[in-house]
Amino acid sequence: MPGANTVPEVNGSFKVGKPVFSGKAFATVEIKTEYKLISVMGNSIPVQEVGGDAAVESISLDLPTSRVKVVETKRQDGTVPLPEAEWVVSAGRGMKGPENWGIIEELASELGATTACSRPVSDVGWRPHHEHVGQTGIAIRPNLYIAAGIICAIQHLAGVNSSKTIVVTNNDTEAPFFKAADYGVVGVLFEVVPKLQEAV
């Protein structure tokens, strides 16, 4: 996990660091059980090319018959749920109203992305609450997060700042979201988003 260290086991003590308070601090947790399960959140470790060679060996295993029987497999239709989405297109109050949301959905459809929104948008009923991302909504870690018309309160950023790449468009050059963005476009979203869709 970023900024946190894993301390090797010494005299039965095994400690790991984990982010708390929306990543503003880290806690050190000691795991005392015999078996330890450590998970790493998406986009916590950047991809690095380190080189080296790895030998590939073929092995033959005699596995016992599984006692688990798959009775039924169900797959969710439609878009990928926000917590699992690799690409997300989000918008805020800059959309002016729910009737304008079509351009966001069209861009998301072109990209194969999932749609999201800021809290004020879900609070006034423009979008469903399950699309609200932020500290009080869903925390996401997509590879690409596109935000249109979101000024970005600190609570919103806390839910999306672990995205691999953040793209922001806003007509306010002083919008706080630009400070957290990897790429920023200053412009009216009703002009920028259709051009982005056209480019895609």
C-alpha positions, 0 to 999 in steps of 0.5 A: 500500500502506498506510504505504508511499510510491511514489517517482516515477522519477528518473534511471531509479530507481523505488522502492516500499514493501512490507510485510514481517514480517507488516506490522510493517515496510516495505521500500523496493524499487528497480525498475530494469527498463524495464517495471514491474508494481505490484500492490496487495493487497485492502483496502489502499486505502480506498474514498473518494468524491472527486467529479468528472466523467469524460467517456465516449468511444466508440472503435473499434479494429481488433484483430488475431486473437488467437493465444490459443485457449481449449481448456477452462474449468474452474470450481471447485465449492463454496465460494470458496477462502480467499485469494479469499473476500470473506466468511469465518466462522472459529472456534477452540477455543471450539467445544469439539470438531469435533462442534459445527462445524455452527453455523459451517458453517450461518452460512457457508452463509447468508452465502455465506461460506467457513469458516476456523479457528485453528491449534490447531483444525487442529493437533488435527484438528478442521478441515483444514489448508487452513482454517487462517488466520494467520501460519503458515497462509493470510493473507486479506483479506476484506471481512468476517471473523467470528471465534467463540471465538478468543482471537487470538494475535498469529500469528492476527491477522497473517493476518487484520488486513487484513480490511475489517471484523472481527466477534468474539464471545467470552465473555471480555471480556479476549480480545485479539481485541476490540482488533482488532475493528470489532464485538465481541459478548461472549457464549457463541458457542453462543448468539450464532452461531445468533442471528446466523444467524437475523438473516441 
